[in-house]
Amino acid sequence: MKVTKLAAAVICGCAISVSVSAAGANSTAPTMTGASASMLANTCAGCHGTDGASVGPSIPSIAGMSEAYIKETMEEYASGDTNSTIMGRIAKGYSAEDLDAIAKHFAMQPAHKQAQDYDKALAKKGAKLHDKYCEKCHSEGGTLADDDAGQLGGQLVPYLHSALEDFHSKDRKVPKKMKKKLKKLHKKEGAAGMDALMNYYASQH
Protein backbone atom coordinates (compact mmCIF):
# COMPACT_ATOMS: atom_id res chain seq x y z
CA MET A 1 0.00 0.00 0.00
CA LYS A 2 1.67 3.17 -1.25
CA VAL A 3 1.31 6.61 0.28
CA THR A 4 1.86 9.70 -1.84
CA LYS A 5 3.62 12.82 -0.67
CA LEU A 6 0.23 14.11 0.37
CA ALA A 7 0.78 11.98 3.40
CA ALA A 8 3.08 14.70 4.64
CA ALA A 9 -0.04 16.58 5.48
CA VAL A 10 -1.19 13.64 7.42
CA ILE A 11 -3.30 11.60 9.55
CA CYS A 12 -4.53 12.37 12.90
CA GLY A 13 -7.72 14.31 12.45
CA CYS A 14 -9.58 11.94 10.31
CA ALA A 15 -12.15 10.16 11.89
CA ILE A 16 -13.18 8.66 15.27
CA SER A 17 -13.56 5.74 17.73
CA VAL A 18 -14.83 3.24 20.18
CA SER A 19 -17.86 3.51 22.38
CA VAL A 20 -19.18 0.47 24.20
CA SER A 21 -22.69 1.64 25.00
CA ALA A 22 -25.61 0.59 22.80
CA ALA A 23 -28.36 2.84 21.47
CA GLY A 24 -30.93 3.63 24.11
CA ALA A 25 -33.87 5.86 24.96
CA ASN A 26 -32.19 9.04 23.77
CA SER A 27 -32.34 7.74 20.20
CA THR A 28 -36.13 7.68 20.24
CA ALA A 29 -36.84 10.93 22.11
CA PRO A 30 -38.24 13.46 19.59
CA THR A 31 -36.65 16.85 18.95
CA MET A 32 -38.70 20.04 18.73
CA THR A 33 -39.24 19.28 15.03
CA GLY A 34 -40.85 15.98 16.00
CA ALA A 35 -38.09 13.81 14.55
CA SER A 36 -36.31 11.32 16.79
CA ALA A 37 -32.53 11.01 16.83
CA SER A 38 -32.72 7.67 15.03
CA MET A 39 -34.91 9.21 12.32
CA LEU A 40 -32.44 12.05 11.83
CA ALA A 41 -29.52 9.62 11.81
CA ASN A 42 -31.19 7.55 9.10
CA THR A 43 -30.65 10.44 6.70
CA CYS A 44 -26.89 9.78 7.00
CA ALA A 45 -27.15 6.06 6.16
CA GLY A 46 -27.00 6.54 2.38
CA CYS A 47 -23.34 7.58 2.62
CA HIS A 48 -22.13 6.57 6.08
CA GLY A 49 -23.95 3.23 6.31
CA THR A 50 -26.53 1.95 8.77
CA ASP A 51 -25.91 3.52 12.18
CA GLY A 52 -22.68 5.03 10.86
CA ALA A 53 -20.95 1.79 9.81
CA SER A 54 -19.54 2.82 6.44
CA VAL A 55 -18.72 0.39 3.65
CA GLY A 56 -17.78 3.14 1.17
CA PRO A 57 -13.98 3.30 0.82
CA SER A 58 -13.78 7.09 0.79
CA ILE A 59 -16.40 7.76 3.47
CA PRO A 60 -15.58 7.47 7.18
CA SER A 61 -17.42 5.31 9.66
CA ILE A 62 -18.97 7.63 12.22
CA ALA A 63 -20.34 4.98 14.58
CA GLY A 64 -18.76 5.32 18.00
CA MET A 65 -17.39 8.83 17.46
CA SER A 66 -17.46 11.05 20.50
CA GLU A 67 -20.53 13.25 20.75
CA ALA A 68 -18.41 16.41 20.98
CA TYR A 69 -16.34 15.46 17.92
CA ILE A 70 -19.37 14.78 15.73
CA LYS A 71 -21.11 18.00 16.70
CA GLU A 72 -17.99 20.12 16.23
CA THR A 73 -17.36 18.56 12.83
CA MET A 74 -20.93 19.22 11.68
CA GLU A 75 -20.77 22.81 12.93
CA GLU A 76 -17.54 23.38 10.98
CA TYR A 77 -19.20 22.08 7.82
CA ALA A 78 -22.26 24.26 8.39
CA SER A 79 -20.18 27.41 8.97
CA GLY A 80 -17.94 26.75 5.98
CA ASP A 81 -14.82 26.46 8.13
CA THR A 82 -14.35 23.01 6.59
CA ASN A 83 -14.80 22.87 2.82
CA SER A 84 -16.95 20.12 1.33
CA THR A 85 -18.86 19.04 -1.74
CA ILE A 86 -22.11 18.14 0.01
CA MET A 87 -21.67 18.03 3.79
CA GLY A 88 -21.88 21.81 4.16
CA ARG A 89 -25.29 21.92 2.51
CA ILE A 90 -26.51 18.99 4.59
CA ALA A 91 -25.23 20.40 7.89
CA LYS A 92 -26.93 23.75 7.31
CA GLY A 93 -30.29 21.97 7.19
CA TYR A 94 -30.12 20.89 10.83
CA SER A 95 -30.91 22.93 13.92
CA ALA A 96 -28.56 22.96 16.90
CA GLU A 97 -30.97 20.60 18.64
CA ASP A 98 -30.94 18.25 15.64
CA LEU A 99 -27.13 18.17 15.68
CA ASP A 100 -27.13 17.38 19.40
CA ALA A 101 -29.50 14.46 18.79
CA ILE A 102 -27.54 13.12 15.80
CA ALA A 103 -24.21 13.36 17.63
CA LYS A 104 -25.62 11.59 20.66
CA HIS A 105 -27.11 8.81 18.53
CA PHE A 106 -23.89 7.98 16.68
CA ALA A 107 -21.80 8.26 19.84
CA MET A 108 -23.94 5.49 21.34
CA GLN A 109 -23.23 3.04 18.51
CA PRO A 110 -20.44 0.46 18.64
CA ALA A 111 -17.44 1.51 16.58
CA HIS A 112 -17.17 -0.06 13.13
CA LYS A 113 -13.70 -1.20 12.11
CA GLN A 114 -13.42 -2.50 8.57
CA ALA A 115 -11.16 -5.48 7.89
CA GLN A 116 -8.69 -4.61 5.13
CA ASP A 117 -5.36 -5.78 3.73
CA TYR A 118 -2.14 -4.57 5.33
CA ASP A 119 1.54 -5.45 5.55
CA LYS A 120 2.38 -6.91 8.97
CA ALA A 121 5.97 -5.70 8.99
CA LEU A 122 4.94 -2.17 8.04
CA ALA A 123 2.12 -2.23 10.58
CA LYS A 124 4.62 -3.13 13.30
CA LYS A 125 6.80 -0.17 12.34
CA GLY A 126 3.72 2.03 12.12
CA ALA A 127 2.73 1.12 15.66
CA LYS A 128 6.03 2.48 16.94
CA LEU A 129 5.64 5.66 14.91
CA HIS A 130 2.10 6.13 16.20
CA ASP A 131 3.29 5.79 19.79
CA LYS A 132 5.98 8.39 19.19
CA TYR A 133 4.09 10.97 17.15
CA CYS A 134 0.33 10.43 17.45
CA GLU A 135 -0.62 8.56 20.63
CA LYS A 136 -0.74 11.64 22.84
CA CYS A 137 -3.86 12.90 21.03
CA HIS A 138 -5.10 9.69 19.35
CA SER A 139 -5.10 7.32 22.30
CA GLU A 140 -5.09 3.53 22.28
CA GLY A 141 -3.81 3.23 18.75
CA GLY A 142 -6.21 5.85 17.46
CA THR A 143 -9.31 3.99 18.60
CA LEU A 144 -10.41 5.86 21.72
CA ALA A 145 -13.46 8.10 21.30
CA ASP A 146 -13.07 9.92 24.60
CA ASP A 147 -10.03 11.91 23.46
CA ASP A 148 -12.32 13.77 20.99
CA ALA A 149 -9.54 13.77 18.39
CA GLY A 150 -10.97 11.43 15.80
CA GLN A 151 -10.67 7.73 15.07
CA LEU A 152 -7.77 6.51 12.95
CA GLY A 153 -7.58 2.83 13.82
CA GLY A 154 -9.91 0.75 11.66
CA GLN A 155 -10.88 3.53 9.27
CA LEU A 156 -10.66 2.58 5.60
CA VAL A 157 -7.33 3.66 4.14
CA PRO A 158 -8.83 5.39 1.05
CA TYR A 159 -10.70 7.69 3.43
CA LEU A 160 -7.51 8.43 5.36
CA HIS A 161 -5.87 9.37 2.05
CA SER A 162 -8.76 11.72 1.25
CA ALA A 163 -8.46 13.34 4.66
CA LEU A 164 -4.74 13.86 4.10
CA GLU A 165 -5.46 15.58 0.82
CA ASP A 166 -7.86 17.91 2.62
CA PHE A 167 -5.17 18.82 5.14
CA HIS A 168 -2.59 19.27 2.41
CA SER A 169 -4.89 21.53 0.36
CA LYS A 170 -5.91 23.42 3.52
CA ASP A 171 -9.56 22.47 3.05
CA ARG A 172 -9.33 21.30 6.65
CA LYS A 173 -7.49 23.13 9.38
CA VAL A 174 -4.45 21.44 10.89
CA PRO A 175 -4.09 22.05 14.65
CA LYS A 176 -0.72 23.57 15.56
CA LYS A 177 0.40 20.62 17.66
CA MET A 178 -0.56 18.18 14.95
CA LYS A 179 1.19 20.22 12.27
CA LYS A 180 4.38 20.28 14.32
CA LYS A 181 4.32 16.54 14.95
CA LEU A 182 3.64 15.75 11.31
CA LYS A 183 6.48 17.97 10.17
CA LYS A 184 8.90 16.12 12.45
CA LEU A 185 7.55 12.75 11.39
CA HIS A 186 7.84 13.46 7.69
CA LYS A 187 11.29 15.01 8.02
CA LYS A 188 12.64 11.94 9.78
CA GLU A 189 10.64 9.13 8.18
CA GLY A 190 9.41 10.52 4.87
CA ALA A 191 6.70 8.84 2.78
CA ALA A 192 7.82 5.41 4.02
CA GLY A 193 6.90 6.41 7.56
CA MET A 194 3.46 7.51 6.47
CA ASP A 195 3.01 4.24 4.59
CA ALA A 196 3.86 2.36 7.79
CA LEU A 197 1.31 4.39 9.76
CA MET A 198 -1.37 3.65 7.16
CA ASN A 199 -0.68 -0.05 7.47
CA TYR A 200 -0.86 0.16 11.25
CA TYR A 201 -4.27 1.86 11.20
CA ALA A 202 -5.49 -0.67 8.64
CA SER A 203 -4.49 -3.44 11.06
CA GLN A 204 -6.72 -2.09 13.85
CA HIS A 205 -9.89 -4.13 13.28
C-alpha positions as CSV (number, residue, x, y, z in Angstrom):
1,M,0.0,0.0,0.0
2,K,1.7,3.2,-1.2
3,V,1.3,6.6,0.3
4,T,1.9,9.7,-1.8
5,K,3.6,12.8,-0.7
6,L,0.2,14.1,0.4
7,A,0.8,12.0,3.4
8,A,3.1,14.7,4.6
9,A,0.0,16.6,5.5
10,V,-1.2,13.6,7.4
11,I,-3.3,11.6,9.6
12,C,-4.5,12.4,12.9
13,G,-7.7,14.3,12.5
14,C,-9.6,11.9,10.3
15,A,-12.1,10.2,11.9
16,I,-13.2,8.7,15.3
17,S,-13.6,5.7,17.7
18,V,-14.8,3.2,20.2
19,S,-17.9,3.5,22.4
20,V,-19.2,0.5,24.2
21,S,-22.7,1.6,25.0
22,A,-25.6,0.6,22.8
23,A,-28.4,2.8,21.5
24,G,-30.9,3.6,24.1
25,A,-33.9,5.9,25.0
26,N,-32.2,9.0,23.8
27,S,-32.3,7.7,20.2
28,T,-36.1,7.7,20.2
29,A,-36.8,10.9,22.1
30,P,-38.2,13.5,19.6
31,T,-36.7,16.8,19.0
32,M,-38.7,20.0,18.7
33,T,-39.2,19.3,15.0
34,G,-40.9,16.0,16.0
35,A,-38.1,13.8,14.5
36,S,-36.3,11.3,16.8
37,A,-32.5,11.0,16.8
38,S,-32.7,7.7,15.0
39,M,-34.9,9.2,12.3
40,L,-32.4,12.0,11.8
41,A,-29.5,9.6,11.8
42,N,-31.2,7.5,9.1
43,T,-30.6,10.4,6.7
44,C,-26.9,9.8,7.0
45,A,-27.1,6.1,6.2
46,G,-27.0,6.5,2.4
47,C,-23.3,7.6,2.6
48,H,-22.1,6.6,6.1
49,G,-24.0,3.2,6.3
50,T,-26.5,1.9,8.8
51,D,-25.9,3.5,12.2
52,G,-22.7,5.0,10.9
53,A,-20.9,1.8,9.8
54,S,-19.5,2.8,6.4
55,V,-18.7,0.4,3.7
56,G,-17.8,3.1,1.2
57,P,-14.0,3.3,0.8
58,S,-13.8,7.1,0.8
59,I,-16.4,7.8,3.5
60,P,-15.6,7.5,7.2
61,S,-17.4,5.3,9.7
62,I,-19.0,7.6,12.2
63,A,-20.3,5.0,14.6
64,G,-18.8,5.3,18.0
65,M,-17.4,8.8,17.5
66,S,-17.5,11.1,20.5
67,E,-20.5,13.3,20.8
68,A,-18.4,16.4,21.0
69,Y,-16.3,15.5,17.9
70,I,-19.4,14.8,15.7
71,K,-21.1,18.0,16.7
72,E,-18.0,20.1,16.2
73,T,-17.4,18.6,12.8
74,M,-20.9,19.2,11.7
75,E,-20.8,22.8,12.9
76,E,-17.5,23.4,11.0
77,Y,-19.2,22.1,7.8
78,A,-22.3,24.3,8.4
79,S,-20.2,27.4,9.0
80,G,-17.9,26.7,6.0
81,D,-14.8,26.5,8.1
82,T,-14.3,23.0,6.6
83,N,-14.8,22.9,2.8
84,S,-16.9,20.1,1.3
85,T,-18.9,19.0,-1.7
86,I,-22.1,18.1,0.0
87,M,-21.7,18.0,3.8
88,G,-21.9,21.8,4.2
89,R,-25.3,21.9,2.5
90,I,-26.5,19.0,4.6
91,A,-25.2,20.4,7.9
92,K,-26.9,23.7,7.3
93,G,-30.3,22.0,7.2
94,Y,-30.1,20.9,10.8
95,S,-30.9,22.9,13.9
96,A,-28.6,23.0,16.9
97,E,-31.0,20.6,18.6
98,D,-30.9,18.2,15.6
99,L,-27.1,18.2,15.7
100,D,-27.1,17.4,19.4
101,A,-29.5,14.5,18.8
102,I,-27.5,13.1,15.8
103,A,-24.2,13.4,17.6
104,K,-25.6,11.6,20.7
105,H,-27.1,8.8,18.5
106,F,-23.9,8.0,16.7
107,A,-21.8,8.3,19.8
108,M,-23.9,5.5,21.3
109,Q,-23.2,3.0,18.5
110,P,-20.4,0.5,18.6
111,A,-17.4,1.5,16.6
112,H,-17.2,-0.1,13.1
113,K,-13.7,-1.2,12.1
114,Q,-13.4,-2.5,8.6
115,A,-11.2,-5.5,7.9
116,Q,-8.7,-4.6,5.1
117,D,-5.4,-5.8,3.7
118,Y,-2.1,-4.6,5.3
119,D,1.5,-5.5,5.5
120,K,2.4,-6.9,9.0
121,A,6.0,-5.7,9.0
122,L,4.9,-2.2,8.0
123,A,2.1,-2.2,10.6
124,K,4.6,-3.1,13.3
125,K,6.8,-0.2,12.3
126,G,3.7,2.0,12.1
127,A,2.7,1.1,15.7
128,K,6.0,2.5,16.9
129,L,5.6,5.7,14.9
130,H,2.1,6.1,16.2
131,D,3.3,5.8,19.8
132,K,6.0,8.4,19.2
133,Y,4.1,11.0,17.2
134,C,0.3,10.4,17.5
135,E,-0.6,8.6,20.6
136,K,-0.7,11.6,22.8
137,C,-3.9,12.9,21.0
138,H,-5.1,9.7,19.3
139,S,-5.1,7.3,22.3
140,E,-5.1,3.5,22.3
141,G,-3.8,3.2,18.8
142,G,-6.2,5.9,17.5
143,T,-9.3,4.0,18.6
144,L,-10.4,5.9,21.7
145,A,-13.5,8.1,21.3
146,D,-13.1,9.9,24.6
147,D,-10.0,11.9,23.5
148,D,-12.3,13.8,21.0
149,A,-9.5,13.8,18.4
150,G,-11.0,11.4,15.8
151,Q,-10.7,7.7,15.1
152,L,-7.8,6.5,13.0
153,G,-7.6,2.8,13.8
154,G,-9.9,0.7,11.7
155,Q,-10.9,3.5,9.3
156,L,-10.7,2.6,5.6
157,V,-7.3,3.7,4.1
158,P,-8.8,5.4,1.0
159,Y,-10.7,7.7,3.4
160,L,-7.5,8.4,5.4
161,H,-5.9,9.4,2.1
162,S,-8.8,11.7,1.3
163,A,-8.5,13.3,4.7
164,L,-4.7,13.9,4.1
165,E,-5.5,15.6,0.8
166,D,-7.9,17.9,2.6
167,F,-5.2,18.8,5.1
168,H,-2.6,19.3,2.4
169,S,-4.9,21.5,0.4
170,K,-5.9,23.4,3.5
171,D,-9.6,22.5,3.1
172,R,-9.3,21.3,6.7
173,K,-7.5,23.1,9.4
174,V,-4.4,21.4,10.9
175,P,-4.1,22.1,14.6
176,K,-0.7,23.6,15.6
177,K,0.4,20.6,17.7
178,M,-0.6,18.2,14.9
179,K,1.2,20.2,12.3
180,K,4.4,20.3,14.3
181,K,4.3,16.5,14.9
182,L,3.6,15.8,11.3
183,K,6.5,18.0,10.2
184,K,8.9,16.1,12.4
185,L,7.6,12.8,11.4
186,H,7.8,13.5,7.7
187,K,11.3,15.0,8.0
188,K,12.6,11.9,9.8
189,E,10.6,9.1,8.2
190,G,9.4,10.5,4.9
191,A,6.7,8.8,2.8
192,A,7.8,5.4,4.0
193,G,6.9,6.4,7.6
194,M,3.5,7.5,6.5
195,D,3.0,4.2,4.6
196,A,3.9,2.4,7.8
197,L,1.3,4.4,9.8
198,M,-1.4,3.7,7.2
199,N,-0.7,-0.1,7.5
200,Y,-0.9,0.2,11.2
201,Y,-4.3,1.9,11.2
202,A,-5.5,-0.7,8.6
203,S,-4.5,-3.4,11.1
204,Q,-6.7,-2.1,13.9
205,H,-9.9,-4.1,13.3
